[in-house]
Amino acid sequence: MHYIICYDIAQTRRRTRLATLLEAIGTRANKSVFEAKLTAKELEIFIAKAKAIIEPKTDSVLIYPLCFDCMIKSLSLGQKGVFEVKDSFV
């Protein structure tokens, strides 16, 4: 499944740790927005690691699943592209 993962982290150290974690599993789409293709297990591991990093009272991490139909309808304006759709369905 493909996901859009975005965050708002108050402290620089935690923000850097979360960004490093996301860079290992996905592609940066914007300053605090990542695209990632993850299995259910990989998502579970990411969530556990993210929970260990963030401070729930001040930080937020949002995870949006994207179905294939939503991905192929995605648009990009400006320099960055959107998800690279590699799977083909005939």
PDB file of N, CA, C and O in Angstrom:
ATOM      1  N   MET A   1       0.853  -1.178   0.000  1.00  0.00           N
ATOM      2  CA  MET A   1       0.000   0.000   0.000  1.00  0.00           C
ATOM      3  C   MET A   1       0.894   1.234   0.000  1.00  0.00           C
ATOM      4  O   MET A   1       1.960   1.242   0.616  1.00  0.00           O
ATOM      5  N   HIS A   2       0.454   2.261  -0.688  1.00  0.00           N
ATOM      6  CA  HIS A   2       1.173   3.528  -0.704  1.00  0.00           C
ATOM      7  C   HIS A   2       0.590   4.454   0.364  1.00  0.00           C
ATOM      8  O   HIS A   2      -0.608   4.428   0.646  1.00  0.00           O
ATOM      9  N   TYR A   3       1.464   5.270   0.947  1.00  0.00           N
ATOM     10  CA  TYR A   3       1.060   6.178   2.012  1.00  0.00           C
ATOM     11  C   TYR A   3       1.673   7.552   1.800  1.00  0.00           C
ATOM     12  O   TYR A   3       2.774   7.686   1.267  1.00  0.00           O
ATOM     13  N   ILE A   4       0.944   8.556   2.224  1.00  0.00           N
ATOM     14  CA  ILE A   4       1.478   9.896   2.407  1.00  0.00           C
ATOM     15  C   ILE A   4       1.635  10.034   3.918  1.00  0.00           C
ATOM     16  O   ILE A   4       0.685   9.821   4.672  1.00  0.00           O
ATOM     17  N   ILE A   5       2.833  10.391   4.350  1.00  0.00           N
ATOM     18  CA  ILE A   5       3.107  10.554   5.776  1.00  0.00           C
ATOM     19  C   ILE A   5       3.631  11.974   5.978  1.00  0.00           C
ATOM     20  O   ILE A   5       4.619  12.373   5.362  1.00  0.00           O
ATOM     21  N   CYS A   6       2.968  12.721   6.834  1.00  0.00           N
ATOM     22  CA  CYS A   6       3.411  14.080   7.112  1.00  0.00           C
ATOM     23  C   CYS A   6       3.484  14.287   8.620  1.00  0.00           C
ATOM     24  O   CYS A   6       2.852  13.576   9.401  1.00  0.00           O
ATOM     25  N   TYR A   7       4.267  15.271   8.996  1.00  0.00           N
ATOM     26  CA  TYR A   7       4.480  15.481  10.423  1.00  0.00           C
ATOM     27  C   TYR A   7       4.617  16.954  10.766  1.00  0.00           C
ATOM     28  O   TYR A   7       4.938  17.789   9.920  1.00  0.00           O
ATOM     29  N   ASP A   8       4.365  17.242  12.026  1.00  0.00           N
ATOM     30  CA  ASP A   8       4.607  18.549  12.617  1.00  0.00           C
ATOM     31  C   ASP A   8       5.235  18.257  13.975  1.00  0.00           C
ATOM     32  O   ASP A   8       4.548  17.873  14.921  1.00  0.00           O
ATOM     33  N   ILE A   9       6.540  18.445  14.057  1.00  0.00           N
ATOM     34  CA  ILE A   9       7.294  18.089  15.254  1.00  0.00           C
ATOM     35  C   ILE A   9       7.880  19.372  15.842  1.00  0.00           C
ATOM     36  O   ILE A   9       8.557  20.121  15.139  1.00  0.00           O
ATOM     37  N   ALA A  10       7.625  19.628  17.123  1.00  0.00           N
ATOM     38  CA  ALA A  10       8.015  20.878  17.760  1.00  0.00           C
ATOM     39  C   ALA A  10       9.529  21.020  17.946  1.00  0.00           C
ATOM     40  O   ALA A  10      10.074  22.100  17.718  1.00  0.00           O
ATOM     41  N   GLN A  11      10.196  19.975  18.347  1.00  0.00           N
ATOM     42  CA  GLN A  11      11.619  20.057  18.687  1.00  0.00           C
ATOM     43  C   GLN A  11      12.497  19.589  17.520  1.00  0.00           C
ATOM     44  O   GLN A  11      12.208  18.577  16.881  1.00  0.00           O
ATOM     45  N   THR A  12      13.557  20.331  17.256  1.00  0.00           N
ATOM     46  CA  THR A  12      14.441  20.034  16.125  1.00  0.00           C
ATOM     47  C   THR A  12      15.027  18.631  16.209  1.00  0.00           C
ATOM     48  O   THR A  12      15.052  17.919  15.205  1.00  0.00           O
ATOM     49  N   ARG A  13      15.491  18.222  17.367  1.00  0.00           N
ATOM     50  CA  ARG A  13      16.116  16.895  17.495  1.00  0.00           C
ATOM     51  C   ARG A  13      15.131  15.775  17.143  1.00  0.00           C
ATOM     52  O   ARG A  13      15.477  14.856  16.402  1.00  0.00           O
ATOM     53  N   ARG A  14      13.917  15.850  17.667  1.00  0.00           N
ATOM     54  CA  ARG A  14      12.901  14.833  17.353  1.00  0.00           C
ATOM     55  C   ARG A  14      12.512  14.896  15.881  1.00  0.00           C
ATOM     56  O   ARG A  14      12.327  13.864  15.236  1.00  0.00           O
ATOM     57  N   ARG A  15      12.389  16.116  15.351  1.00  0.00           N
ATOM     58  CA  ARG A  15      12.044  16.303  13.942  1.00  0.00           C
ATOM     59  C   ARG A  15      13.112  15.667  13.044  1.00  0.00           C
ATOM     60  O   ARG A  15      12.778  15.007  12.061  1.00  0.00           O
ATOM     61  N   THR A  16      14.364  15.859  13.370  1.00  0.00           N
ATOM     62  CA  THR A  16      15.459  15.277  12.594  1.00  0.00           C
ATOM     63  C   THR A  16      15.438  13.759  12.682  1.00  0.00           C
ATOM     64  O   THR A  16      15.644  13.078  11.677  1.00  0.00           O
ATOM     65  N   ARG A  17      15.193  13.226  13.861  1.00  0.00           N
ATOM     66  CA  ARG A  17      15.131  11.764  14.028  1.00  0.00           C
ATOM     67  C   ARG A  17      13.988  11.168  13.210  1.00  0.00           C
ATOM     68  O   ARG A  17      14.163  10.130  12.572  1.00  0.00           O
ATOM     69  N   LEU A  18      12.827  11.809  13.223  1.00  0.00           N
ATOM     70  CA  LEU A  18      11.693  11.291  12.458  1.00  0.00           C
ATOM     71  C   LEU A  18      11.954  11.412  10.959  1.00  0.00           C
ATOM     72  O   LEU A  18      11.639  10.493  10.202  1.00  0.00           O
ATOM     73  N   ALA A  19      12.523  12.526  10.525  1.00  0.00           N
ATOM     74  CA  ALA A  19      12.831  12.704   9.106  1.00  0.00           C
ATOM     75  C   ALA A  19      13.831  11.649   8.639  1.00  0.00           C
ATOM     76  O   ALA A  19      13.700  11.119   7.536  1.00  0.00           O
ATOM     77  N   THR A  20      14.818  11.343   9.459  1.00  0.00           N
ATOM     78  CA  THR A  20      15.802  10.307   9.125  1.00  0.00           C
ATOM     79  C   THR A  20      15.124   8.947   8.995  1.00  0.00           C
ATOM     80  O   THR A  20      15.429   8.180   8.082  1.00  0.00           O
ATOM     81  N   LEU A  21      14.212   8.654   9.902  1.00  0.00           N
ATOM     82  CA  LEU A  21      13.450   7.402   9.837  1.00  0.00           C
ATOM     83  C   LEU A  21      12.641   7.341   8.544  1.00  0.00           C
ATOM     84  O   LEU A  21      12.623   6.310   7.871  1.00  0.00           O
ATOM     85  N   LEU A  22      11.978   8.430   8.197  1.00  0.00           N
ATOM     86  CA  LEU A  22      11.166   8.463   6.977  1.00  0.00           C
ATOM     87  C   LEU A  22      12.018   8.390   5.711  1.00  0.00           C
ATOM     88  O   LEU A  22      11.612   7.761   4.734  1.00  0.00           O
ATOM     89  N   GLU A  23      13.169   9.011   5.714  1.00  0.00           N
ATOM     90  CA  GLU A  23      14.066   8.941   4.555  1.00  0.00           C
ATOM     91  C   GLU A  23      14.522   7.511   4.274  1.00  0.00           C
ATOM     92  O   GLU A  23      14.830   7.163   3.134  1.00  0.00           O
ATOM     93  N   ALA A  24      14.562   6.693   5.310  1.00  0.00           N
ATOM     94  CA  ALA A  24      14.971   5.291   5.158  1.00  0.00           C
ATOM     95  C   ALA A  24      13.872   4.436   4.526  1.00  0.00           C
ATOM     96  O   ALA A  24      14.159   3.373   3.975  1.00  0.00           O
ATOM     97  N   ILE A  25      12.616   4.889   4.600  1.00  0.00           N
ATOM     98  CA  ILE A  25      11.515   4.063   4.091  1.00  0.00           C
ATOM     99  C   ILE A  25      10.759   4.679   2.928  1.00  0.00           C
ATOM    100  O   ILE A  25       9.966   3.999   2.278  1.00  0.00           O
ATOM    101  N   GLY A  26      10.994   5.968   2.652  1.00  0.00           N
ATOM    102  CA  GLY A  26      10.207   6.620   1.623  1.00  0.00           C
ATOM    103  C   GLY A  26      10.955   7.712   0.905  1.00  0.00           C
ATOM    104  O   GLY A  26      12.179   7.810   0.991  1.00  0.00           O
ATOM    105  N   THR A  27      10.201   8.536   0.190  1.00  0.00           N
ATOM    106  CA  THR A  27      10.739   9.630  -0.600  1.00  0.00           C
ATOM    107  C   THR A  27      10.152  10.939  -0.100  1.00  0.00           C
ATOM    108  O   THR A  27       8.942  11.063   0.092  1.00  0.00           O
ATOM    109  N   ARG A  28      11.020  11.902   0.105  1.00  0.00           N
ATOM    110  CA  ARG A  28      10.547  13.208   0.573  1.00  0.00           C
ATOM    111  C   ARG A  28       9.810  13.906  -0.568  1.00  0.00           C
ATOM    112  O   ARG A  28      10.366  14.085  -1.651  1.00  0.00           O
ATOM    113  N   ALA A  29       8.564  14.297  -0.326  1.00  0.00           N
ATOM    114  CA  ALA A  29       7.759  15.010  -1.317  1.00  0.00           C
ATOM    115  C   ALA A  29       7.768  16.510  -1.041  1.00  0.00           C
ATOM    116  O   ALA A  29       7.590  17.319  -1.952  1.00  0.00           O
ATOM    117  N   ASN A  30       7.973  16.868   0.207  1.00  0.00           N
ATOM    118  CA  ASN A  30       7.995  18.248   0.649  1.00  0.00           C
ATOM    119  C   ASN A  30       8.770  18.270   1.953  1.00  0.00           C
ATOM    120  O   ASN A  30       9.223  17.223   2.416  1.00  0.00           O
ATOM    121  N   LYS A  31       8.932  19.433   2.551  1.00  0.00           N
ATOM    122  CA  LYS A  31       9.761  19.534   3.750  1.00  0.00           C
ATOM    123  C   LYS A  31       9.354  18.551   4.857  1.00  0.00           C
ATOM    124  O   LYS A  31      10.217  17.914   5.461  1.00  0.00           O
ATOM    125  N   SER A  32       8.076  18.423   5.124  1.00  0.00           N
ATOM    126  CA  SER A  32       7.624  17.515   6.171  1.00  0.00           C
ATOM    127  C   SER A  32       6.607  16.497   5.651  1.00  0.00           C
ATOM    128  O   SER A  32       5.755  16.019   6.400  1.00  0.00           O
ATOM    129  N   VAL A  33       6.705  16.175   4.367  1.00  0.00           N
ATOM    130  CA  VAL A  33       5.784  15.227   3.728  1.00  0.00           C
ATOM    131  C   VAL A  33       6.582  14.168   2.980  1.00  0.00           C
ATOM    132  O   VAL A  33       7.491  14.482   2.211  1.00  0.00           O
ATOM    133  N   PHE A  34       6.230  12.916   3.216  1.00  0.00           N
ATOM    134  CA  PHE A  34       6.905  11.802   2.566  1.00  0.00           C
ATOM    135  C   PHE A  34       5.901  10.903   1.866  1.00  0.00           C
ATOM    136  O   PHE A  34       4.741  10.814   2.269  1.00  0.00           O
ATOM    137  N   GLU A  35       6.360  10.237   0.814  1.00  0.00           N
ATOM    138  CA  GLU A  35       5.600   9.199   0.132  1.00  0.00           C
ATOM    139  C   GLU A  35       6.315   7.886   0.414  1.00  0.00           C
ATOM    140  O   GLU A  35       7.544   7.827   0.371  1.00  0.00           O
ATOM    141  N   ALA A  36       5.556   6.835   0.702  1.00  0.00           N
ATOM    142  CA  ALA A  36       6.182   5.547   1.001  1.00  0.00           C
ATOM    143  C   ALA A  36       5.285   4.405   0.557  1.00  0.00           C
ATOM    144  O   ALA A  36       4.062   4.479   0.669  1.00  0.00           O
ATOM    145  N   LYS A  37       5.903   3.359   0.056  1.00  0.00           N
ATOM    146  CA  LYS A  37       5.190   2.122  -0.259  1.00  0.00           C
ATOM    147  C   LYS A  37       5.608   1.115   0.810  1.00  0.00           C
ATOM    148  O   LYS A  37       6.769   0.710   0.878  1.00  0.00           O
ATOM    149  N   LEU A  38       4.640   0.715   1.648  1.00  0.00           N
ATOM    150  CA  LEU A  38       4.935  -0.126   2.803  1.00  0.00           C
ATOM    151  C   LEU A  38       3.994  -1.317   2.876  1.00  0.00           C
ATOM    152  O   LEU A  38       2.820  -1.225   2.517  1.00  0.00           O
ATOM    153  N   THR A  39       4.526  -2.428   3.343  1.00  0.00           N
ATOM    154  CA  THR A  39       3.676  -3.563   3.675  1.00  0.00           C
ATOM    155  C   THR A  39       3.013  -3.268   5.016  1.00  0.00           C
ATOM    156  O   THR A  39       3.382  -2.308   5.693  1.00  0.00           O
ATOM    157  N   ALA A  40       2.055  -4.071   5.395  1.00  0.00           N
ATOM    158  CA  ALA A  40       1.391  -3.893   6.687  1.00  0.00           C
ATOM    159  C   ALA A  40       2.399  -4.001   7.825  1.00  0.00           C
ATOM    160  O   ALA A  40       2.330  -3.236   8.787  1.00  0.00           O
ATOM    161  N   LYS A  41       3.325  -4.934   7.726  1.00  0.00           N
ATOM    162  CA  LYS A  41       4.347  -5.126   8.763  1.00  0.00           C
ATOM    163  C   LYS A  41       5.291  -3.924   8.814  1.00  0.00           C
ATOM    164  O   LYS A  41       5.633  -3.451   9.898  1.00  0.00           O
ATOM    165  N   GLU A  42       5.712  -3.427   7.650  1.00  0.00           N
ATOM    166  CA  GLU A  42       6.590  -2.257   7.610  1.00  0.00           C
ATOM    167  C   GLU A  42       5.911  -1.036   8.216  1.00  0.00           C
ATOM    168  O   GLU A  42       6.545  -0.258   8.928  1.00  0.00           O
ATOM    169  N   LEU A  43       4.625  -0.870   7.934  1.00  0.00           N
ATOM    170  CA  LEU A  43       3.871   0.238   8.521  1.00  0.00           C
ATOM    171  C   LEU A  43       3.812   0.095  10.038  1.00  0.00           C
ATOM    172  O   LEU A  43       3.989   1.072  10.766  1.00  0.00           O
ATOM    173  N   GLU A  44       3.566  -1.103  10.503  1.00  0.00           N
ATOM    174  CA  GLU A  44       3.510  -1.375  11.937  1.00  0.00           C
ATOM    175  C   GLU A  44       4.845  -1.024  12.611  1.00  0.00           C
ATOM    176  O   GLU A  44       4.864  -0.421  13.684  1.00  0.00           O
ATOM    177  N   ILE A  45       5.945  -1.403  11.980  1.00  0.00           N
ATOM    178  CA  ILE A  45       7.275  -1.101  12.518  1.00  0.00           C
ATOM    179  C   ILE A  45       7.513   0.408  12.523  1.00  0.00           C
ATOM    180  O   ILE A  45       8.022   0.959  13.500  1.00  0.00           O
ATOM    181  N   PHE A  46       7.143   1.074  11.424  1.00  0.00           N
ATOM    182  CA  PHE A  46       7.304   2.532  11.374  1.00  0.00           C
ATOM    183  C   PHE A  46       6.525   3.198  12.495  1.00  0.00           C
ATOM    184  O   PHE A  46       7.057   4.067  13.185  1.00  0.00           O
ATOM    185  N   ILE A  47       5.284   2.806  12.683  1.00  0.00           N
ATOM    186  CA  ILE A  47       4.443   3.410  13.723  1.00  0.00           C
ATOM    187  C   ILE A  47       5.073   3.237  15.098  1.00  0.00           C
ATOM    188  O   ILE A  47       5.097   4.178  15.891  1.00  0.00           O
ATOM    189  N   ALA A  48       5.581   2.052  15.385  1.00  0.00           N
ATOM    190  CA  ALA A  48       6.221   1.802  16.688  1.00  0.00           C
ATOM    191  C   ALA A  48       7.439   2.698  16.872  1.00  0.00           C
ATOM    192  O   ALA A  48       7.633   3.270  17.944  1.00  0.00           O
ATOM    193  N   LYS A  49       8.258   2.823  15.834  1.00  0.00           N
ATOM    194  CA  LYS A  49       9.452   3.661  15.923  1.00  0.00           C
ATOM    195  C   LYS A  49       9.085   5.138  16.031  1.00  0.00           C
ATOM    196  O   LYS A  49       9.715   5.878  16.787  1.00  0.00           O
ATOM    197  N   ALA A  50       8.073   5.572  15.285  1.00  0.00           N
ATOM    198  CA  ALA A  50       7.637   6.969  15.343  1.00  0.00           C
ATOM    199  C   ALA A  50       7.089   7.307  16.728  1.00  0.00           C
ATOM    200  O   ALA A  50       7.355   8.390  17.250  1.00  0.00           O
ATOM    201  N   LYS A  51       6.333   6.397  17.322  1.00  0.00           N
ATOM    202  CA  LYS A  51       5.794   6.621  18.669  1.00  0.00           C
ATOM    203  C   LYS A  51       6.904   6.799  19.695  1.00  0.00           C
ATOM    204  O   LYS A  51       6.752   7.541  20.665  1.00  0.00           O
ATOM    205  N   ALA A  52       8.029   6.108  19.473  1.00  0.00           N
ATOM    206  CA  ALA A  52       9.163   6.223  20.387  1.00  0.00           C
ATOM    207  C   ALA A  52       9.899   7.551  20.231  1.00  0.00           C
ATOM    208  O   ALA A  52      10.648   7.952  21.122  1.00  0.00           O
ATOM    209  N   ILE A  53       9.695   8.227  19.118  1.00  0.00           N
ATOM    210  CA  ILE A  53      10.379   9.491  18.834  1.00  0.00           C
ATOM    211  C   ILE A  53       9.565  10.700  19.263  1.00  0.00           C
ATOM    212  O   ILE A  53      10.099  11.627  19.872  1.00  0.00           O
ATOM    213  N   ILE A  54       8.276  10.694  18.948  1.00  0.00           N
ATOM    214  CA  ILE A  54       7.467  11.907  19.119  1.00  0.00           C
ATOM    215  C   ILE A  54       7.024  12.128  20.560  1.00  0.00           C
ATOM    216  O   ILE A  54       7.040  11.217  21.387  1.00  0.00           O
ATOM    217  N   GLU A  55       6.629  13.361  20.830  1.00  0.00           N
ATOM    218  CA  GLU A  55       5.984  13.743  22.084  1.00  0.00           C
ATOM    219  C   GLU A  55       4.518  13.994  21.745  1.00  0.00           C
ATOM    220  O   GLU A  55       4.189  15.011  21.134  1.00  0.00           O
ATOM    221  N   PRO A  56       3.631  13.068  22.139  1.00  0.00           N
ATOM    222  CA  PRO A  56       2.224  13.157  21.723  1.00  0.00           C
ATOM    223  C   PRO A  56       1.508  14.461  22.101  1.00  0.00           C
ATOM    224  O   PRO A  56       0.536  14.839  21.446  1.00  0.00           O
ATOM    225  N   LYS A  57       1.971  15.144  23.137  1.00  0.00           N
ATOM    226  CA  LYS A  57       1.312  16.380  23.564  1.00  0.00           C
ATOM    227  C   LYS A  57       1.630  17.561  22.659  1.00  0.00           C
ATOM    228  O   LYS A  57       0.876  18.533  22.624  1.00  0.00           O
ATOM    229  N   THR A  58       2.746  17.490  21.920  1.00  0.00           N
ATOM    230  CA  THR A  58       3.142  18.633  21.096  1.00  0.00           C
ATOM    231  C   THR A  58       3.360  18.284  19.627  1.00  0.00           C
ATOM    232  O   THR A  58       3.382  19.184  18.788  1.00  0.00           O
ATOM    233  N   ASP A  59       3.521  17.019  19.297  1.00  0.00           N
ATOM    234  CA  ASP A  59       3.861  16.600  17.937  1.00  0.00           C
ATOM    235  C   ASP A  59       2.703  15.852  17.286  1.00  0.00           C
ATOM    236  O   ASP A  59       1.805  15.350  17.960  1.00  0.00           O
ATOM    237  N   SER A  60       2.750  15.792  15.955  1.00  0.00           N
ATOM    238  CA  SER A  60       1.765  14.968  15.252  1.00  0.00           C
ATOM    239  C   SER A  60       2.403  14.325  14.025  1.00  0.00           C
ATOM    240  O   SER A  60       3.257  14.913  13.362  1.00  0.00           O
ATOM    241  N   VAL A  61       1.967  13.112  13.748  1.00  0.00           N
ATOM    242  CA  VAL A  61       2.344  12.384  12.541  1.00  0.00           C
ATOM    243  C   VAL A  61       1.034  11.904  11.929  1.00  0.00           C
ATOM    244  O   VAL A  61       0.238  11.239  12.592  1.00  0.00           O
ATOM    245  N   LEU A  62       0.815  12.243  10.668  1.00  0.00           N
ATOM    246  CA  LEU A  62      -0.407  11.845   9.971  1.00  0.00           C
ATOM    247  C   LEU A  62      -0.044  10.871   8.866  1.00  0.00           C
ATOM    248  O   LEU A  62       0.904  11.098   8.113  1.00  0.00           O
ATOM    249  N   ILE A  63      -0.801   9.787   8.771  1.00  0.00           N
ATOM    250  CA  ILE A  63      -0.538   8.737   7.788  1.00  0.00           C
ATOM    251  C   ILE A  63      -1.810   8.537   6.967  1.00  0.00           C
ATOM    252  O   ILE A  63      -2.857   8.161   7.493  1.00  0.00           O
ATOM    253  N   TYR A  64      -1.692   8.797   5.659  1.00  0.00           N
ATOM    254  CA  TYR A  64      -2.826   8.674   4.760  1.00  0.00           C
ATOM    255  C   TYR A  64      -2.579   7.548   3.765  1.00  0.00           C
ATOM    256  O   TYR A  64      -1.636   7.628   2.977  1.00  0.00           O
ATOM    257  N   PRO A  65      -3.398   6.502   3.778  1.00  0.00           N
ATOM    258  CA  PRO A  65      -3.245   5.450   2.772  1.00  0.00           C
ATOM    259  C   PRO A  65      -3.789   5.933   1.425  1.00  0.00           C
ATOM    260  O   PRO A  65      -4.766   6.679   1.370  1.00  0.00           O
ATOM    261  N   LEU A  66      -3.146   5.498   0.349  1.00  0.00           N
ATOM    262  CA  LEU A  66      -3.587   5.855  -0.997  1.00  0.00           C
ATOM    263  C   LEU A  66      -3.831   4.595  -1.808  1.00  0.00           C
ATOM    264  O   LEU A  66      -2.945   3.751  -1.941  1.00  0.00           O
ATOM    265  N   CYS A  67      -5.023   4.470  -2.342  1.00  0.00           N
ATOM    266  CA  CYS A  67      -5.303   3.341  -3.219  1.00  0.00           C
ATOM    267  C   CYS A  67      -4.707   3.631  -4.601  1.00  0.00           C
ATOM    268  O   CYS A  67      -4.349   4.770  -4.901  1.00  0.00           O
ATOM    269  N   PHE A  68      -4.604   2.608  -5.428  1.00  0.00           N
ATOM    270  CA  PHE A  68      -4.015   2.757  -6.751  1.00  0.00           C
ATOM    271  C   PHE A  68      -4.786   3.785  -7.582  1.00  0.00           C
ATOM    272  O   PHE A  68      -4.177   4.604  -8.270  1.00  0.00           O
ATOM    273  N   ASP A  69      -6.110   3.748  -7.524  1.00  0.00           N
ATOM    274  CA  ASP A  69      -6.926   4.700  -8.293  1.00  0.00           C
ATOM    275  C   ASP A  69      -6.640   6.142  -7.884  1.00  0.00           C
ATOM    276  O   ASP A  69      -6.608   7.034  -8.732  1.00  0.00           O
ATOM    277  N   CYS A  70      -6.431   6.375  -6.582  1.00  0.00           N
ATOM    278  CA  CYS A  70      -6.105   7.728  -6.116  1.00  0.00           C
ATOM    279  C   CYS A  70      -4.721   8.143  -6.584  1.00  0.00           C
ATOM    280  O   CYS A  70      -4.505   9.300  -6.945  1.00  0.00           O
ATOM    281  N   MET A  71      -3.787   7.209  -6.580  1.00  0.00           N
ATOM    282  CA  MET A  71      -2.423   7.520  -6.996  1.00  0.00           C
ATOM    283  C   MET A  71      -2.369   7.962  -8.452  1.00  0.00           C
ATOM    284  O   MET A  71      -1.704   8.945  -8.778  1.00  0.00           O
ATOM    285  N   ILE A  72      -3.062   7.244  -9.327  1.00  0.00           N
ATOM    286  CA  ILE A  72      -2.967   7.580 -10.751  1.00  0.00           C
ATOM    287  C   ILE A  72      -3.702   8.880 -11.090  1.00  0.00           C
ATOM    288  O   ILE A  72      -3.509   9.440 -12.169  1.00  0.00           O
ATOM    289  N   LYS A  73      -4.537   9.354 -10.174  1.00  0.00           N
ATOM    290  CA  LYS A  73      -5.231  10.631 -10.370  1.00  0.00           C
ATOM    291  C   LYS A  73      -4.458  11.804  -9.759  1.00  0.00           C
ATOM    292  O   LYS A  73      -4.885  12.954  -9.867  1.00  0.00           O
ATOM    293  N   SER A  74      -3.329  11.513  -9.121  1.00  0.00           N
ATOM    294  CA  SER A  74      -2.534  12.549  -8.458  1.00  0.00           C
ATOM    295  C   SER A  74      -1.977  13.537  -9.469  1.00  0.00           C
ATOM    296  O   SER A  74      -1.640  13.173 -10.596  1.00  0.00           O
ATOM    297  N   LEU A  75      -1.886  14.782  -9.053  1.00  0.00           N
ATOM    298  CA  LEU A  75      -1.350  15.851  -9.893  1.00  0.00           C
ATOM    299  C   LEU A  75      -0.174  16.490  -9.184  1.00  0.00           C
ATOM    300  O   LEU A  75      -0.086  16.469  -7.956  1.00  0.00           O
ATOM    301  N   SER A  76       0.722  17.054  -9.961  1.00  0.00           N
ATOM    302  CA  SER A  76       1.869  17.758  -9.413  1.00  0.00           C
ATOM    303  C   SER A  76       2.027  19.094 -10.117  1.00  0.00           C
ATOM    304  O   SER A  76       1.991  19.161 -11.346  1.00  0.00           O
ATOM    305  N   LEU A  77       2.201  20.142  -9.354  1.00  0.00           N
ATOM    306  CA  LEU A  77       2.463  21.468  -9.901  1.00  0.00           C
ATOM    307  C   LEU A  77       3.827  21.904  -9.393  1.00  0.00           C
ATOM    308  O   LEU A  77       4.109  21.762  -8.203  1.00  0.00           O
ATOM    309  N   GLY A  78       4.660  22.419 -10.245  1.00  0.00           N
ATOM    310  CA  GLY A  78       5.983  22.871  -9.812  1.00  0.00           C
ATOM    311  C   GLY A  78       7.047  21.803 -10.009  1.00  0.00           C
ATOM    312  O   GLY A  78       6.921  20.947 -10.884  1.00  0.00           O
ATOM    313  N   GLN A  79       8.080  21.854  -9.206  1.00  0.00           N
ATOM    314  CA  GLN A  79       9.279  21.059  -9.394  1.00  0.00           C
ATOM    315  C   GLN A  79       9.136  19.583  -9.043  1.00  0.00           C
ATOM    316  O   GLN A  79       9.671  18.728  -9.748  1.00  0.00           O
ATOM    317  N   LYS A  80       8.438  19.281  -7.988  1.00  0.00           N
ATOM    318  CA  LYS A  80       8.357  17.891  -7.514  1.00  0.00           C
ATOM    319  C   LYS A  80       7.319  17.099  -8.283  1.00  0.00           C
ATOM    320  O   LYS A  80       6.278  17.626  -8.673  1.00  0.00           O
ATOM    321  N   GLY A  81       7.617  15.830  -8.495  1.00  0.00           N
ATOM    322  CA  GLY A  81       6.654  14.925  -9.096  1.00  0.00           C
ATOM    323  C   GLY A  81       5.833  14.257  -8.018  1.00  0.00           C
ATOM    324  O   GLY A  81       6.054  14.474  -6.827  1.00  0.00           O
ATOM    325  N   VAL A  82       4.894  13.452  -8.438  1.00  0.00           N
ATOM    326  CA  VAL A  82       4.098  12.677  -7.499  1.00  0.00           C
ATOM    327  C   VAL A  82       4.572  11.236  -7.555  1.00  0.00           C
ATOM    328  O   VAL A  82       5.521  10.910  -8.269  1.00  0.00           O
ATOM    329  N   PHE A  83       3.910  10.381  -6.802  1.00  0.00           N
ATOM    330  CA  PHE A  83       4.277   8.967  -6.784  1.00  0.00           C
ATOM    331  C   PHE A  83       4.626   8.460  -8.168  1.00  0.00           C
ATOM    332  O   PHE A  83       3.935   8.749  -9.145  1.00  0.00           O
ATOM    333  N   GLU A  84       5.678   7.719  -8.239  1.00  0.00           N
ATOM    334  CA  GLU A  84       6.029   7.052  -9.490  1.00  0.00           C
ATOM    335  C   GLU A  84       5.289   5.725  -9.499  1.00  0.00           C
ATOM    336  O   GLU A  84       5.629   4.820  -8.737  1.00  0.00           O
ATOM    337  N   VAL A  85       4.288   5.602 -10.348  1.00  0.00           N
ATOM    338  CA  VAL A  85       3.472   4.395 -10.406  1.00  0.00           C
ATOM    339  C   VAL A  85       4.198   3.361 -11.256  1.00  0.00           C
ATOM    340  O   VAL A  85       4.306   3.512 -12.473  1.00  0.00           O
ATOM    341  N   LYS A  86       4.696   2.308 -10.607  1.00  0.00           N
ATOM    342  CA  LYS A  86       5.471   1.291 -11.296  1.00  0.00           C
ATOM    343  C   LYS A  86       4.652   0.054 -11.633  1.00  0.00           C
ATOM    344  O   LYS A  86       4.978  -0.683 -12.564  1.00  0.00           O
ATOM    345  N   ASP A  87       3.588  -0.166 -10.871  1.00  0.00           N
ATOM    346  CA  ASP A  87       2.751  -1.331 -11.116  1.00  0.00           C
ATOM    347  C   ASP A  87       1.756  -1.035 -12.212  1.00  0.00           C
ATOM    348  O   ASP A  87       1.106   0.010 -12.199  1.00  0.00           O
ATOM    349  N   SER A  88       1.631  -1.939 -13.156  1.00  0.00           N
ATOM    350  CA  SER A  88       0.673  -1.763 -14.241  1.00  0.00           C
ATOM    351  C   SER A  88      -0.426  -2.805 -14.144  1.00  0.00           C
ATOM    352  O   SER A  88      -0.179  -3.966 -13.818  1.00  0.00           O
ATOM    353  N   PHE A  89      -1.613  -2.379 -14.425  1.00  0.00           N
ATOM    354  CA  PHE A  89      -2.764  -3.276 -14.415  1.00  0.00           C
ATOM    355  C   PHE A  89      -3.408  -3.240 -15.787  1.00  0.00           C
ATOM    356  O   PHE A  89      -3.690  -2.165 -16.316  1.00  0.00           O
ATOM    357  N   VAL A  90      -3.643  -4.415 -16.370  1.00  0.00           N
ATOM    358  CA  VAL A  90      -4.259  -4.474 -17.684  1.00  0.00           C
ATOM    359  C   VAL A  90      -5.625  -5.095 -17.562  1.00  0.00           C
ATOM    360  O   VAL A  90      -6.328  -5.242 -18.561  1.00  0.00           O
TER     361      VAL A  90
END
